[in-house]
Each structure stands twice: as C-alpha cells, then as structure tokens.
C-alpha cells in the first residue's frame, strides 16, 4: 500500500508564475489536508477537502491560492502569481472517512517551493 | 481554541542518555494529543497518540509519552537516545470541525555521539 504521494518534491518558480502541487492520497483515504511550513516555523493548516468538496479553507490566503480534489485524480494546490513569500514546504496529509478526532493523518514527503 | 506549546526550540542529549521533549496543551473537553517526527527534507511521521486510558502511551521507535492532566502536559520520552533520533519533533492537537491538526512550534532534538 503506497503512502501519500506528493509531486513534485521540489519546484522552482519565478515571481509571477503559477505553481501546481499534487497530492495522491493513500488507498481508501478520501480526506485531504494541506499544510504549509514556512522556514523556521511549524506547520500551519491551509485547507481540508473531501472528494469534489472544499470543507474548510479557513487557513488559506484569500487571494492567489486555490485547492481542489476532483472525483478522479490527485488533489491540487494551486498558487497563482507566486511571490517570494510563498517559498515554503507544502505538505498534504490524508485520512480515511468516518474516523474520529483520535485518528492519525498520514503525511506526504512534501513539495518544497522556491520562488526566485 | 485548542493549542499546544513546545517551550524548548532545541534539546541536546548525549547518546545513551534519556531524553524528554516537552509539550503542554490547552484544550476544551477530552484531549486528543499527537506526536510527530520530521527528519530532514522529509514529511512528518506519526509517533504516538493519546486518546484515553493509560497515561503512559507507547509509540514507534521506542518512544513513549506521559499524559499528565494536572500539569496539562504530554511530554515525549525515550529511555536511551540514539544519534538517529536527531530530528524535529512536533506535538499536535486536532482542532476545528475538520479535525485539522494544530501543531506546536517544534523542538529540534540533537543526540550527540
């Protein structure tokens, strides 16, 4: 059973370009969480999705950031018109449906975005 | 709001000595508490969790954590540290309706040979 797969592992973008980060959940997991880890900081929640639905995007910046989790395919975190401050490690975590608050989430290895 | 705090940015310990990484919590209701470890350039790996029951929780790689309700703490421990335990450790608590994790600021553990 493959773990949570994120790609690319490293992504370099020039200011103003778009960044697309992908997350393929573990088999049987239909809940996806995206987190951002800024340099020298802990992880901060961005958005929670289930298949075809955004459930909670309270941690997502209001502009330039969007996320989706289509019926088929991976979850995508999209950052438009990137700026240097977007440079960070972006992690997704996935979980099975119907689990309580005591269920651990499984993390991918992250995408390290560098904006130059 | 649910939160956790890690009061130490850095912990150094000699190989073979016991280690403790501290975490305190502030939650309403019954606490669910997690520890994760992050090795360099890797994602987070689950170590252990407290839901209910025994105050001493055993986890992966020989780690354990002690839940202390009176001190609102959930410290991570290991009886004998290994150099390979050197990593960044996070405690976390589920918060919000989406069960997303709120993480502490992290503690960098360095085990010296």
HADDOCK unambig.tbl for C-alpha pairs under 7 A between the chains (distance, minus, plus):
assign (segid A and resid 41 and name CA) (segid B and resid 105 and name CA) 6.26 0.50 0.50
assign (segid A and resid 42 and name CA) (segid B and resid 103 and name CA) 6.55 0.50 0.50
assign (segid A and resid 42 and name CA) (segid B and resid 104 and name CA) 6.59 0.50 0.50
assign (segid A and resid 42 and name CA) (segid B and resid 105 and name CA) 4.75 0.50 0.50
assign (segid A and resid 42 and name CA) (segid B and resid 106 and name CA) 6.08 0.50 0.50
assign (segid A and resid 43 and name CA) (segid B and resid 103 and name CA) 6.24 0.50 0.50
assign (segid A and resid 45 and name CA) (segid B and resid 100 and name CA) 6.76 0.50 0.50
assign (segid A and resid 48 and name CA) (segid B and resid 98 and name CA) 6.76 0.50 0.50
assign (segid A and resid 56 and name CA) (segid B and resid 98 and name CA) 6.59 0.50 0.50
assign (segid A and resid 101 and name CA) (segid B and resid 94 and name CA) 6.41 0.50 0.50
assign (segid A and resid 101 and name CA) (segid B and resid 99 and name CA) 5.89 0.50 0.50
assign (segid A and resid 102 and name CA) (segid B and resid 32 and name CA) 5.88 0.50 0.50
assign (segid A and resid 102 and name CA) (segid B and resid 51 and name CA) 6.02 0.50 0.50
assign (segid A and resid 107 and name CA) (segid B and resid 43 and name CA) 5.95 0.50 0.50
assign (segid A and resid 107 and name CA) (segid B and resid 44 and name CA) 5.73 0.50 0.50
assign (segid A and resid 107 and name CA) (segid B and resid 45 and name CA) 6.88 0.50 0.50
assign (segid A and resid 108 and name CA) (segid B and resid 43 and name CA) 5.53 0.50 0.50
assign (segid A and resid 109 and name CA) (segid B and resid 42 and name CA) 4.99 0.50 0.50
assign (segid A and resid 109 and name CA) (segid B and resid 43 and name CA) 3.89 0.50 0.50
assign (segid A and resid 110 and name CA) (segid B and resid 42 and name CA) 6.95 0.50 0.50
assign (segid A and resid 110 and name CA) (segid B and resid 43 and name CA) 5.79 0.50 0.50
